[in-house]
Every structure is written in structure tokens, then in C-alpha cells.
Amino acid sequence: MCSPEFVVGGTYHDTRGSYQVTSFDGMTISYKYTDGEYADGTERRGDAEIKWRIECNFRHRSSPSYGSLRSSSSKRP
């Protein structure tokens, strides 16, 4: 399982774009988007566990082995 490991000042990703963490208390995260449509300077708050799961999915999908596993698993004999 992927447990929340946010670092204040760190940059992370979700489907809306990249965001920078402004505070993290273990359960709640505050952040501002740094690119994309939502990069308007507004500080947002969210559930840290859910945001971390999204981050883990992005990391998994961007890893080189993910693409090769998908390619090889989609081949039929």
C-alpha cells in the first residue's frame, strides 16, 4: 500500500495538473496548482490519502516498466 508521504514544498500530480504542497498534517493536505487550468493561486484542501493514491497511480503509469508490462500482457498467443 502507498501511504501518504507528502513533503511541504514538494510538487505532485493529479488529473488537473501539477501542484505544490503548502501544508500537510497527515490527514489533510493544502496545495496550489502550479500549471494547467487550475493554476490560479487558490489554496485548496483535500484528503491526503486520496491525493496520495492519485500520485502513486501517476508514478506507476509513468514508470518504464508499466508500459512494457501493458504491451506484453496485451499480446495474444
FIRO-454130 format. One record per residue: x, y, z of N, C-alpha, C, CB in turn; residue number from 1; residue in one letter. Coordinates in steps of 0.1 Angstrom, whole numbers. Glycine has a CB too. Layout:
# residues N
<pt><n_X>X</n_X><n_Y>Y</n_Y><n_Z>Z</n_Z><ca_X>X</ca_X><ca_Y>Y</ca_Y><ca_Z>Z</ca_Z><c_X>X</c_X><c_Y>Y</c_Y><c_Z>Z</c_Z><cb_X>X</cb_X><cb_Y>Y</cb_Y><cb_Z>Z</cb_Z><nr>NUM</nr><rest>A</rest></pt>
...
# end
This chain:
# residues 77
<pt><n_X>8</n_X><n_Y>-12</n_Y><n_Z>0</n_Z><ca_X>0</ca_X><ca_Y>0</ca_Y><ca_Z>0</ca_Z><c_X>9</c_X><c_Y>12</c_Y><c_Z>0</c_Z><cb_X>-10</cb_X><cb_Y>0</cb_Y><cb_Z>12</cb_Z><nr>1</nr><rest>M</rest></pt>
<pt><n_X>4</n_X><n_Y>22</n_Y><n_Z>-6</n_Z><ca_X>11</ca_X><ca_Y>35</ca_Y><ca_Z>-7</ca_Z><c_X>5</c_X><c_Y>45</c_Y><c_Z>3</c_Z><cb_X>9</cb_X><cb_Y>41</cb_Y><cb_Z>-22</cb_Z><nr>2</nr><rest>C</rest></pt>
<pt><n_X>13</n_X><n_Y>48</n_Y><n_Z>14</n_Z><ca_X>8</ca_X><ca_Y>57</ca_Y><ca_Z>24</ca_Z><c_X>13</c_X><c_Y>71</c_Y><c_Z>21</c_Z><cb_X>13</cb_X><cb_Y>52</cb_Y><cb_Z>38</cb_Z><nr>3</nr><rest>S</rest></pt>
<pt><n_X>5</n_X><n_Y>81</n_Y><n_Z>26</n_Z><ca_X>8</ca_X><ca_Y>95</ca_Y><ca_Z>23</ca_Z><c_X>22</c_X><c_Y>99</c_Y><c_Z>28</c_Z><cb_X>-2</cb_X><cb_Y>104</cb_Y><cb_Z>28</cb_Z><nr>4</nr><rest>P</rest></pt>
<pt><n_X>30</n_X><n_Y>104</n_Y><n_Z>19</n_Z><ca_X>44</ca_X><ca_Y>108</ca_Y><ca_Z>22</ca_Z><c_X>47</c_X><c_Y>122</c_Y><c_Z>16</c_Z><cb_X>54</cb_X><cb_Y>98</cb_Y><cb_Z>17</cb_Z><nr>5</nr><rest>E</rest></pt>
<pt><n_X>37</n_X><n_Y>131</n_Y><n_Z>17</n_Z><ca_X>39</ca_X><ca_Y>144</ca_Y><ca_Z>11</ca_Z><c_X>50</c_X><c_Y>152</c_Y><c_Z>19</c_Z><cb_X>26</cb_X><cb_Y>152</cb_Y><cb_Z>11</cb_Z><nr>6</nr><rest>F</rest></pt>
<pt><n_X>57</n_X><n_Y>161</n_Y><n_Z>11</n_Z><ca_X>67</ca_X><ca_Y>170</ca_Y><ca_Z>17</ca_Z><c_X>62</c_X><c_Y>184</c_Y><c_Z>14</c_Z><cb_X>81</cb_X><cb_Y>167</cb_Y><cb_Z>11</cb_Z><nr>7</nr><rest>V</rest></pt>
<pt><n_X>61</n_X><n_Y>193</n_Y><n_Z>24</n_Z><ca_X>57</ca_X><ca_Y>206</ca_Y><ca_Z>22</ca_Z><c_X>68</c_X><c_Y>213</c_Y><c_Z>12</c_Z><cb_X>57</cb_X><cb_Y>215</cb_Y><cb_Z>35</cb_Z><nr>8</nr><rest>V</rest></pt>
<pt><n_X>63</n_X><n_Y>219</n_Y><n_Z>2</n_Z><ca_X>71</ca_X><ca_Y>225</ca_Y><ca_Z>-9</ca_Z><c_X>73</c_X><c_Y>215</c_Y><c_Z>-21</c_Z><cb_X>84</cb_X><cb_Y>229</cb_Y><cb_Z>-3</cb_Z><nr>9</nr><rest>G</rest></pt>
<pt><n_X>70</n_X><n_Y>203</n_Y><n_Z>-19</n_Z><ca_X>71</ca_X><ca_Y>193</ca_Y><ca_Z>-30</ca_Z><c_X>61</c_X><c_Y>194</c_Y><c_Z>-40</c_Z><cb_X>71</cb_X><cb_Y>179</cb_Y><cb_Z>-24</cb_Z><nr>10</nr><rest>G</rest></pt>
<pt><n_X>64</n_X><n_Y>190</n_Y><n_Z>-52</n_Z><ca_X>54</ca_X><ca_Y>191</ca_Y><ca_Z>-64</ca_Z><c_X>49</c_X><c_Y>177</c_Y><c_Z>-67</c_Z><cb_X>61</cb_X><cb_Y>197</cb_Y><cb_Z>-76</cb_Z><nr>11</nr><rest>T</rest></pt>
<pt><n_X>36</n_X><n_Y>176</n_Y><n_Z>-69</n_Z><ca_X>30</ca_X><ca_Y>163</ca_Y><ca_Z>-71</ca_Z><c_X>20</c_X><c_Y>165</c_Y><c_Z>-83</c_Z><cb_X>22</cb_X><cb_Y>158</cb_Y><cb_Z>-58</cb_Z><nr>12</nr><rest>Y</rest></pt>
<pt><n_X>13</n_X><n_Y>154</n_Y><n_Z>-86</n_Z><ca_X>4</ca_X><ca_Y>155</ca_Y><ca_Z>-98</ca_Z><c_X>-9</c_X><c_Y>148</c_Y><c_Z>-96</c_Z><cb_X>11</cb_X><cb_Y>148</cb_Y><cb_Z>-110</cb_Z><nr>13</nr><rest>H</rest></pt>
<pt><n_X>-19</n_X><n_Y>154</n_Y><n_Z>-103</n_Z><ca_X>-32</ca_X><ca_Y>147</ca_Y><ca_Z>-104</ca_Z><c_X>-38</c_X><c_Y>150</c_Y><c_Z>-118</c_Z><cb_X>-42</cb_X><cb_Y>152</cb_Y><cb_Z>-92</cb_Z><nr>14</nr><rest>D</rest></pt>
<pt><n_X>-50</n_X><n_Y>146</n_Y><n_Z>-120</n_Z><ca_X>-56</ca_X><ca_Y>148</ca_Y><ca_Z>-133</ca_Z><c_X>-58</c_X><c_Y>162</c_Y><c_Z>-137</c_Z><cb_X>-69</cb_X><cb_Y>141</cb_Y><cb_Z>-134</cb_Z><nr>15</nr><rest>T</rest></pt>
<pt><n_X>-57</n_X><n_Y>172</n_Y><n_Z>-128</n_Z><ca_X>-59</ca_X><ca_Y>186</ca_Y><ca_Z>-131</ca_Z><c_X>-46</c_X><c_Y>193</c_Y><c_Z>-134</c_Z><cb_X>-66</cb_X><cb_Y>193</cb_Y><cb_Z>-120</cb_Z><nr>16</nr><rest>R</rest></pt>
<pt><n_X>-34</n_X><n_Y>186</n_Y><n_Z>-130</n_Z><ca_X>-21</ca_X><ca_Y>192</ca_Y><ca_Z>-133</ca_Z><c_X>-12</c_X><c_Y>190</c_Y><c_Z>-121</c_Z><cb_X>-23</cb_X><cb_Y>207</cb_Y><cb_Z>-135</cb_Z><nr>17</nr><rest>G</rest></pt>
<pt><n_X>-1</n_X><n_Y>198</n_Y><n_Z>-121</n_Z><ca_X>9</ca_X><ca_Y>197</ca_Y><ca_Z>-110</ca_Z><c_X>5</c_X><c_Y>207</c_Y><c_Z>-99</c_Z><cb_X>23</cb_X><cb_Y>200</cb_Y><cb_Z>-116</cb_Z><nr>18</nr><rest>S</rest></pt>
<pt><n_X>8</n_X><n_Y>203</n_Y><n_Z>-87</n_Z><ca_X>5</ca_X><ca_Y>212</ca_Y><ca_Z>-76</ca_Z><c_X>16</c_X><c_Y>211</c_Y><c_Z>-66</c_Z><cb_X>-8</cb_X><cb_Y>208</cb_Y><cb_Z>-69</cb_Z><nr>19</nr><rest>Y</rest></pt>
<pt><n_X>18</n_X><n_Y>222</n_Y><n_Z>-58</n_Z><ca_X>28</ca_X><ca_Y>223</ca_Y><ca_Z>-48</ca_Z><c_X>21</c_X><c_Y>222</c_Y><c_Z>-34</c_Z><cb_X>37</cb_X><cb_Y>236</cb_Y><cb_Z>-49</cb_Z><nr>20</nr><rest>Q</rest></pt>
<pt><n_X>26</n_X><n_Y>214</n_Y><n_Z>-25</n_Z><ca_X>20</ca_X><ca_Y>212</ca_Y><ca_Z>-12</ca_Z><c_X>24</c_X><c_Y>224</c_Y><c_Z>-3</c_Z><cb_X>25</cb_X><cb_Y>199</cb_Y><cb_Z>-5</cb_Z><nr>21</nr><rest>V</rest></pt>
<pt><n_X>14</n_X><n_Y>231</n_Y><n_Z>3</n_Z><ca_X>17</ca_X><ca_Y>242</ca_Y><ca_Z>12</ca_Z><c_X>16</c_X><c_Y>238</c_Y><c_Z>27</c_Z><cb_X>7</cb_X><cb_Y>253</cb_Y><cb_Z>9</cb_Z><nr>22</nr><rest>T</rest></pt>
<pt><n_X>9</n_X><n_Y>227</n_Y><n_Z>30</n_Z><ca_X>9</ca_X><ca_Y>222</ca_Y><ca_Z>43</ca_Z><c_X>3</c_X><c_Y>207</c_Y><c_Z>43</c_Z><cb_X>0</cb_X><cb_Y>231</cb_Y><cb_Z>53</cb_Z><nr>23</nr><rest>S</rest></pt>
<pt><n_X>7</n_X><n_Y>200</n_Y><n_Z>53</n_Z><ca_X>3</ca_X><ca_Y>186</ca_Y><ca_Z>54</ca_Z><c_X>4</c_X><c_Y>181</c_Y><c_Z>68</c_Z><cb_X>13</cb_X><cb_Y>176</cb_Y><cb_Z>45</cb_Z><nr>24</nr><rest>F</rest></pt>
<pt><n_X>-8</n_X><n_Y>177</n_Y><n_Z>73</n_Z><ca_X>-8</ca_X><ca_Y>173</ca_Y><ca_Z>87</ca_Z><c_X>-10</c_X><c_Y>158</c_Y><c_Z>89</c_Z><cb_X>-19</cb_X><cb_Y>180</cb_Y><cb_Z>94</cb_Z><nr>25</nr><rest>D</rest></pt>
<pt><n_X>-9</n_X><n_Y>150</n_Y><n_Z>79</n_Z><ca_X>-10</ca_X><ca_Y>136</ca_Y><ca_Z>80</ca_Z><c_X>-24</c_X><c_Y>131</c_Y><c_Z>75</c_Z><cb_X>-9</cb_X><cb_Y>131</cb_Y><cb_Z>94</cb_Z><nr>26</nr><rest>G</rest></pt>
<pt><n_X>-34</n_X><n_Y>139</n_Y><n_Z>76</n_Z><ca_X>-47</ca_X><ca_Y>135</ca_Y><ca_Z>71</ca_Z><c_X>-53</c_X><c_Y>145</c_Y><c_Z>61</c_Z><cb_X>-57</cb_X><cb_Y>135</cb_Y><cb_Z>83</cb_Z><nr>27</nr><rest>M</rest></pt>
<pt><n_X>-48</n_X><n_Y>158</n_Y><n_Z>61</n_Z><ca_X>-53</ca_X><ca_Y>168</ca_Y><ca_Z>52</ca_Z><c_X>-41</c_X><c_Y>174</c_Y><c_Z>46</c_Z><cb_X>-62</cb_X><cb_Y>178</cb_Y><cb_Z>60</cb_Z><nr>28</nr><rest>T</rest></pt>
<pt><n_X>-43</n_X><n_Y>177</n_Y><n_Z>33</n_Z><ca_X>-32</ca_X><ca_Y>184</ca_Y><ca_Z>25</ca_Z><c_X>-38</c_X><c_Y>197</c_Y><c_Z>20</c_Z><cb_X>-27</cb_X><cb_Y>175</cb_Y><cb_Z>13</cb_Z><nr>29</nr><rest>I</rest></pt>
<pt><n_X>-30</n_X><n_Y>207</n_Y><n_Z>20</n_Z><ca_X>-33</ca_X><ca_Y>220</ca_Y><ca_Z>14</ca_Z><c_X>-23</c_X><c_Y>222</c_Y><c_Z>3</c_Z><cb_X>-32</cb_X><cb_Y>232</cb_Y><cb_Z>24</cb_Z><nr>30</nr><rest>S</rest></pt>
<pt><n_X>-28</n_X><n_Y>227</n_Y><n_Z>-9</n_Z><ca_X>-19</ca_X><ca_Y>228</ca_Y><ca_Z>-21</ca_Z><c_X>-24</c_X><c_Y>238</c_Y><c_Z>-30</c_Z><cb_X>-19</cb_X><cb_Y>214</cb_Y><cb_Z>-28</cb_Z><nr>31</nr><rest>Y</rest></pt>
<pt><n_X>-15</n_X><n_Y>242</n_Y><n_Z>-39</n_Z><ca_X>-18</ca_X><ca_Y>252</ca_Y><ca_Z>-50</ca_Z><c_X>-13</c_X><c_Y>246</c_Y><c_Z>-63</c_Z><cb_X>-12</cb_X><cb_Y>266</cb_Y><cb_Z>-48</cb_Z><nr>32</nr><rest>K</rest></pt>
<pt><n_X>-22</n_X><n_Y>246</n_Y><n_Z>-73</n_Z><ca_X>-18</ca_X><ca_Y>241</ca_Y><ca_Z>-86</ca_Z><c_X>-7</c_X><c_Y>250</c_Y><c_Z>-92</c_Z><cb_X>-30</cb_X><cb_Y>240</cb_Y><cb_Z>-96</cb_Z><nr>33</nr><rest>Y</rest></pt>
<pt><n_X>2</n_X><n_Y>245</n_Y><n_Z>-99</n_Z><ca_X>13</ca_X><ca_Y>252</ca_Y><ca_Z>-105</ca_Z><c_X>13</c_X><c_Y>253</c_Y><c_Z>-120</c_Z><cb_X>27</cb_X><cb_Y>247</cb_Y><cb_Z>-101</cb_Z><nr>34</nr><rest>T</rest></pt>
<pt><n_X>4</n_X><n_Y>245</n_Y><n_Z>-126</n_Z><ca_X>2</ca_X><ca_Y>245</ca_Y><ca_Z>-140</ca_Z><c_X>-13</c_X><c_Y>241</c_Y><c_Z>-144</c_Z><cb_X>12</cb_X><cb_Y>237</cb_Y><cb_Z>-148</cb_Z><nr>35</nr><rest>D</rest></pt>
<pt><n_X>-16</n_X><n_Y>244</n_Y><n_Z>-156</n_Z><ca_X>-30</ca_X><ca_Y>240</ca_Y><ca_Z>-161</ca_Z><c_X>-41</c_X><c_Y>250</c_Y><c_Z>-157</c_Z><cb_X>-33</cb_X><cb_Y>226</cb_Y><cb_Z>-155</cb_Z><nr>36</nr><rest>G</rest></pt>
<pt><n_X>-53</n_X><n_Y>246</n_Y><n_Z>-160</n_Z><ca_X>-64</ca_X><ca_Y>254</ca_Y><ca_Z>-158</ca_Z><c_X>-67</c_X><c_Y>259</c_Y><c_Z>-144</c_Z><cb_X>-77</cb_X><cb_Y>247</cb_Y><cb_Z>-163</cb_Z><nr>37</nr><rest>E</rest></pt>
<pt><n_X>-62</n_X><n_Y>251</n_Y><n_Z>-134</n_Z><ca_X>-65</ca_X><ca_Y>254</ca_Y><ca_Z>-120</ca_Z><c_X>-54</c_X><c_Y>262</c_Y><c_Z>-113</c_Z><cb_X>-68</cb_X><cb_Y>242</cb_Y><cb_Z>-113</cb_Z><nr>38</nr><rest>Y</rest></pt>
<pt><n_X>-44</n_X><n_Y>266</n_Y><n_Z>-121</n_Z><ca_X>-32</ca_X><ca_Y>273</ca_Y><ca_Z>-115</ca_Z><c_X>-36</c_X><c_Y>288</c_Y><c_Z>-114</c_Z><cb_X>-20</cb_X><cb_Y>272</cb_Y><cb_Z>-124</cb_Z><nr>39</nr><rest>A</rest></pt>
<pt><n_X>-45</n_X><n_Y>291</n_Y><n_Z>-105</n_Z><ca_X>-50</ca_X><ca_Y>305</ca_Y><ca_Z>-103</ca_Z><c_X>-45</c_X><c_Y>311</c_Y><c_Z>-89</c_Z><cb_X>-65</cb_X><cb_Y>305</cb_Y><cb_Z>-104</cb_Z><nr>40</nr><rest>D</rest></pt>
<pt><n_X>-37</n_X><n_Y>304</n_Y><n_Z>-82</n_Z><ca_X>-32</ca_X><ca_Y>309</ca_Y><ca_Z>-69</ca_Z><c_X>-41</c_X><c_Y>305</c_Y><c_Z>-57</c_Z><cb_X>-30</cb_X><cb_Y>323</cb_Y><cb_Z>-70</cb_Z><nr>41</nr><rest>G</rest></pt>
<pt><n_X>-52</n_X><n_Y>299</n_Y><n_Z>-60</n_Z><ca_X>-61</ca_X><ca_Y>295</ca_Y><ca_Z>-49</ca_Z><c_X>-55</c_X><c_Y>283</c_Y><c_Z>-41</c_Z><cb_X>-75</cb_X><cb_Y>291</cb_Y><cb_Z>-55</cb_Z><nr>42</nr><rest>T</rest></pt>
<pt><n_X>-55</n_X><n_Y>284</n_Y><n_Z>-28</n_Z><ca_X>-51</ca_X><ca_Y>273</ca_Y><ca_Z>-20</ca_Z><c_X>-63</c_X><c_Y>264</c_Y><c_Z>-18</c_Z><cb_X>-45</cb_X><cb_Y>278</cb_Y><cb_Z>-6</cb_Z><nr>43</nr><rest>E</rest></pt>
<pt><n_X>-60</n_X><n_Y>251</n_Y><n_Z>-20</n_Z><ca_X>-71</ca_X><ca_Y>241</ca_Y><ca_Z>-19</ca_Z><c_X>-67</c_X><c_Y>231</c_Y><c_Z>-8</c_Z><cb_X>-73</cb_X><cb_Y>234</cb_Y><cb_Z>-32</cb_Z><nr>44</nr><rest>R</rest></pt>
<pt><n_X>-77</n_X><n_Y>224</n_Y><n_Z>-3</n_Z><ca_X>-75</ca_X><ca_Y>214</ca_Y><ca_Z>7</ca_Z><c_X>-81</c_X><c_Y>201</c_Y><c_Z>3</c_Z><cb_X>-81</cb_X><cb_Y>218</cb_Y><cb_Z>21</cb_Z><nr>45</nr><rest>R</rest></pt>
<pt><n_X>-75</n_X><n_Y>190</n_Y><n_Z>7</n_Z><ca_X>-81</ca_X><ca_Y>177</ca_Y><ca_Z>3</ca_Z><c_X>-77</c_X><c_Y>166</c_Y><c_Z>12</c_Z><cb_X>-77</cb_X><cb_Y>174</cb_Y><cb_Z>-11</cb_Z><nr>46</nr><rest>G</rest></pt>
<pt><n_X>-82</n_X><n_Y>155</n_Y><n_Z>10</n_Z><ca_X>-79</ca_X><ca_Y>143</ca_Y><ca_Z>18</ca_Z><c_X>-66</c_X><c_Y>137</c_Y><c_Z>14</c_Z><cb_X>-90</cb_X><cb_Y>132</cb_Y><cb_Z>16</cb_Z><nr>47</nr><rest>D</rest></pt>
<pt><n_X>-56</n_X><n_Y>137</n_Y><n_Z>23</n_Z><ca_X>-42</ca_X><ca_Y>133</ca_Y><ca_Z>19</ca_Z><c_X>-41</c_X><c_Y>119</c_Y><c_Z>14</c_Z><cb_X>-33</cb_X><cb_Y>134</cb_Y><cb_Z>32</cb_Z><nr>48</nr><rest>A</rest></pt>
<pt><n_X>-49</n_X><n_Y>110</n_Y><n_Z>19</n_Z><ca_X>-48</ca_X><ca_Y>96</ca_Y><ca_Z>14</ca_Z><c_X>-53</c_X><c_Y>95</c_Y><c_Z>0</c_Z><cb_X>-56</cb_X><cb_Y>87</cb_Y><cb_Z>23</cb_Z><nr>49</nr><rest>E</rest></pt>
<pt><n_X>-64</n_X><n_Y>101</n_Y><n_Z>-3</n_Z><ca_X>-69</ca_X><ca_Y>101</ca_Y><ca_Z>-17</ca_Z><c_X>-59</c_X><c_Y>108</c_Y><c_Z>-27</c_Z><cb_X>-83</cb_X><cb_Y>108</cb_Y><cb_Z>-18</cb_Z><nr>50</nr><rest>I</rest></pt>
<pt><n_X>-54</n_X><n_Y>119</n_Y><n_Z>-23</n_Z><ca_X>-44</ca_X><ca_Y>126</ca_Y><ca_Z>-31</ca_Z><c_X>-31</c_X><c_Y>118</c_Y><c_Z>-33</c_Z><cb_X>-40</cb_X><cb_Y>140</cb_Y><cb_Z>-26</cb_Z><nr>51</nr><rest>K</rest></pt>
<pt><n_X>-27</n_X><n_Y>111</n_Y><n_Z>-23</n_Z><ca_X>-15</ca_X><ca_Y>102</ca_Y><ca_Z>-24</ca_Z><c_X>-18</c_X><c_Y>90</c_Y><c_Z>-33</c_Z><cb_X>-11</cb_X><cb_Y>98</cb_Y><cb_Z>-10</cb_Z><nr>52</nr><rest>W</rest></pt>
<pt><n_X>-30</n_X><n_Y>84</n_Y><n_Z>-32</n_Z><ca_X>-33</ca_X><ca_Y>73</ca_Y><ca_Z>-41</ca_Z><c_X>-32</c_X><c_Y>78</c_Y><c_Z>-56</c_Z><cb_X>-47</cb_X><cb_Y>67</cb_Y><cb_Z>-38</cb_Z><nr>53</nr><rest>R</rest></pt>
<pt><n_X>-37</n_X><n_Y>90</n_Y><n_Z>-59</n_Z><ca_X>-37</ca_X><ca_Y>95</ca_Y><ca_Z>-72</ca_Z><c_X>-22</c_X><c_Y>97</c_Y><c_Z>-76</c_Z><cb_X>-44</cb_X><cb_Y>109</cb_Y><cb_Z>-73</cb_Z><nr>54</nr><rest>I</rest></pt>
<pt><n_X>-14</n_X><n_Y>102</n_Y><n_Z>-67</n_Z><ca_X>0</ca_X><ca_Y>104</ca_Y><ca_Z>-70</ca_Z><c_X>7</c_X><c_Y>91</c_Y><c_Z>-73</c_Z><cb_X>7</cb_X><cb_Y>111</cb_Y><cb_Z>-58</cb_Z><nr>55</nr><rest>E</rest></pt>
<pt><n_X>4</n_X><n_Y>81</n_Y><n_Z>-65</n_Z><ca_X>10</ca_X><ca_Y>68</ca_Y><ca_Z>-67</ca_Z><c_X>6</c_X><c_Y>62</c_Y><c_Z>-81</c_Z><cb_X>6</cb_X><cb_Y>58</cb_Y><cb_Z>-56</cb_Z><nr>56</nr><rest>C</rest></pt>
<pt><n_X>-6</n_X><n_Y>64</n_Y><n_Z>-85</n_Z><ca_X>-11</ca_X><ca_Y>59</ca_Y><ca_Z>-98</ca_Z><c_X>-3</c_X><c_Y>66</c_Y><c_Z>-109</c_Z><cb_X>-26</cb_X><cb_Y>62</cb_Y><cb_Z>-100</cb_Z><nr>57</nr><rest>N</rest></pt>
<pt><n_X>-1</n_X><n_Y>80</n_Y><n_Z>-108</n_Z><ca_X>7</ca_X><ca_Y>87</ca_Y><ca_Z>-117</ca_Z><c_X>21</c_X><c_Y>82</c_Y><c_Z>-118</c_Z><cb_X>7</cb_X><cb_Y>102</cb_Y><cb_Z>-114</cb_Z><nr>58</nr><rest>F</rest></pt>
<pt><n_X>27</n_X><n_Y>79</n_Y><n_Z>-107</n_Z><ca_X>41</ca_X><ca_Y>74</ca_Y><ca_Z>-106</ca_Z><c_X>42</c_X><c_Y>60</c_Y><c_Z>-113</c_Z><cb_X>46</cb_X><cb_Y>73</cb_Y><cb_Z>-92</cb_Z><nr>59</nr><rest>R</rest></pt>
<pt><n_X>32</n_X><n_Y>52</n_Y><n_Z>-110</n_Z><ca_X>32</ca_X><ca_Y>38</ca_Y><ca_Z>-116</ca_Z><c_X>30</c_X><c_Y>39</c_Y><c_Z>-131</c_Z><cb_X>20</cb_X><cb_Y>30</cb_Y><cb_Z>-110</cb_Z><nr>60</nr><rest>H</rest></pt>
<pt><n_X>21</n_X><n_Y>47</n_Y><n_Z>-136</n_Z><ca_X>19</ca_X><ca_Y>49</ca_Y><ca_Z>-150</ca_Z><c_X>31</c_X><c_Y>55</c_Y><c_Z>-158</c_Z><cb_X>7</cb_X><cb_Y>57</cb_Y><cb_Z>-153</cb_Z><nr>61</nr><rest>R</rest></pt>
<pt><n_X>38</n_X><n_Y>63</n_Y><n_Z>-151</n_Z><ca_X>50</ca_X><ca_Y>69</ca_Y><ca_Z>-158</ca_Z><c_X>62</c_X><c_Y>61</c_Y><c_Z>-157</c_Z><cb_X>52</cb_X><cb_Y>83</cb_Y><cb_Z>-152</cb_Z><nr>62</nr><rest>S</rest></pt>
<pt><n_X>62</n_X><n_Y>50</n_Y><n_Z>-149</n_Z><ca_X>74</ca_X><ca_Y>42</ca_Y><ca_Z>-148</ca_Z><c_X>76</c_X><c_Y>34</c_Y><c_Z>-161</c_Z><cb_X>73</cb_X><cb_Y>32</cb_Y><cb_Z>-136</cb_Z><nr>63</nr><rest>S</rest></pt>
<pt><n_X>88</n_X><n_Y>32</n_Y><n_Z>-166</n_Z><ca_X>91</ca_X><ca_Y>25</ca_Y><ca_Z>-178</ca_Z><c_X>86</c_X><c_Y>11</c_Y><c_Z>-178</c_Z><cb_X>106</cb_X><cb_Y>25</cb_Y><cb_Z>-180</cb_Z><nr>64</nr><rest>P</rest></pt>
<pt><n_X>86</n_X><n_Y>4</n_Y><n_Z>-167</n_Z><ca_X>81</ca_X><ca_Y>-10</ca_Y><ca_Z>-167</ca_Z><c_X>66</c_X><c_Y>-11</c_Y><c_Z>-169</c_Z><cb_X>85</cb_X><cb_Y>-16</cb_Y><cb_Z>-153</cb_Z><nr>65</nr><rest>S</rest></pt>
<pt><n_X>58</n_X><n_Y>0</n_Y><n_Z>-165</n_Z><ca_X>44</ca_X><ca_Y>-1</ca_Y><ca_Z>-167</ca_Z><c_X>40</c_X><c_Y>-3</c_Y><c_Z>-182</c_Z><cb_X>37</cb_X><cb_Y>12</cb_Y><cb_Z>-161</cb_Z><nr>66</nr><rest>Y</rest></pt>
<pt><n_X>47</n_X><n_Y>5</n_Y><n_Z>-190</n_Z><ca_X>44</ca_X><ca_Y>4</ca_Y><ca_Z>-205</ca_Z><c_X>47</c_X><c_Y>-9</c_Y><c_Z>-210</c_Z><cb_X>51</cb_X><cb_Y>15</cb_Y><cb_Z>-212</cb_Z><nr>67</nr><rest>G</rest></pt>
<pt><n_X>59</n_X><n_Y>-14</n_Y><n_Z>-206</n_Z><ca_X>63</ca_X><ca_Y>-27</ca_Y><ca_Z>-212</ca_Z><c_X>55</c_X><c_Y>-39</c_Y><c_Z>-207</c_Z><cb_X>78</cb_X><cb_Y>-30</cb_Y><cb_Z>-208</cb_Z><nr>68</nr><rest>S</rest></pt>
<pt><n_X>50</n_X><n_Y>-38</n_Y><n_Z>-194</n_Z><ca_X>41</ca_X><ca_Y>-48</ca_Y><ca_Z>-189</ca_Z><c_X>27</c_X><c_Y>-48</c_Y><c_Z>-196</c_Z><cb_X>39</cb_X><cb_Y>-46</cb_Y><cb_Z>-174</cb_Z><nr>69</nr><rest>L</rest></pt>
<pt><n_X>22</n_X><n_Y>-36</n_Y><n_Z>-199</n_Z><ca_X>10</ca_X><ca_Y>-35</ca_Y><ca_Z>-206</ca_Z><c_X>11</c_X><c_Y>-40</c_Y><c_Z>-220</c_Z><cb_X>5</cb_X><cb_Y>-20</cb_Y><cb_Z>-206</cb_Z><nr>70</nr><rest>R</rest></pt>
<pt><n_X>22</n_X><n_Y>-37</n_Y><n_Z>-227</n_Z><ca_X>24</ca_X><ca_Y>-41</ca_Y><ca_Z>-240</ca_Z><c_X>25</c_X><c_Y>-57</c_Y><c_Z>-241</c_Z><cb_X>37</cb_X><cb_Y>-35</cb_Y><cb_Z>-246</cb_Z><nr>71</nr><rest>S</rest></pt>
<pt><n_X>33</n_X><n_Y>-62</n_Y><n_Z>-232</n_Z><ca_X>34</ca_X><ca_Y>-77</ca_Y><ca_Z>-233</ca_Z><c_X>22</c_X><c_Y>-84</c_Y><c_Z>-228</c_Z><cb_X>46</cb_X><cb_Y>-81</cb_Y><cb_Z>-224</cb_Z><nr>72</nr><rest>S</rest></pt>
<pt><n_X>14</n_X><n_Y>-78</n_Y><n_Z>-219</n_Z><ca_X>2</ca_X><ca_Y>-85</ca_Y><ca_Z>-214</ca_Z><c_X>-9</c_X><c_Y>-84</c_Y><c_Z>-224</c_Z><cb_X>-2</cb_X><cb_Y>-79</cb_Y><cb_Z>-200</cb_Z><nr>73</nr><rest>S</rest></pt>
<pt><n_X>-9</n_X><n_Y>-75</n_Y><n_Z>-233</n_Z><ca_X>-19</ca_X><ca_Y>-73</ca_Y><ca_Z>-243</ca_Z><c_X>-17</c_X><c_Y>-82</c_Y><c_Z>-255</c_Z><cb_X>-21</cb_X><cb_Y>-59</cb_Y><cb_Z>-247</cb_Z><nr>74</nr><rest>S</rest></pt>
<pt><n_X>-6</n_X><n_Y>-88</n_Y><n_Z>-256</n_Z><ca_X>-3</ca_X><ca_Y>-97</ca_Y><ca_Z>-268</ca_Z><c_X>-10</c_X><c_Y>-110</c_Y><c_Z>-265</c_Z><cb_X>12</cb_X><cb_Y>-99</cb_Y><cb_Z>-270</cb_Z><nr>75</nr><rest>K</rest></pt>
<pt><n_X>-16</n_X><n_Y>-115</n_Y><n_Z>-276</n_Z><ca_X>-23</ca_X><ca_Y>-128</ca_Y><ca_Z>-275</ca_Z><c_X>-15</c_X><c_Y>-138</c_Y><c_Z>-282</c_Z><cb_X>-37</cb_X><cb_Y>-127</cb_Y><cb_Z>-281</cb_Z><nr>76</nr><rest>R</rest></pt>
<pt><n_X>-15</n_X><n_Y>-151</n_Y><n_Z>-277</n_Z><ca_X>-7</ca_X><ca_Y>-162</ca_Y><ca_Z>-284</ca_Z><c_X>-13</c_X><c_Y>-165</c_Y><c_Z>-297</c_Z><cb_X>-7</cb_X><cb_Y>-174</cb_Y><cb_Z>-275</cb_Z><nr>77</nr><rest>P</rest></pt>
# end
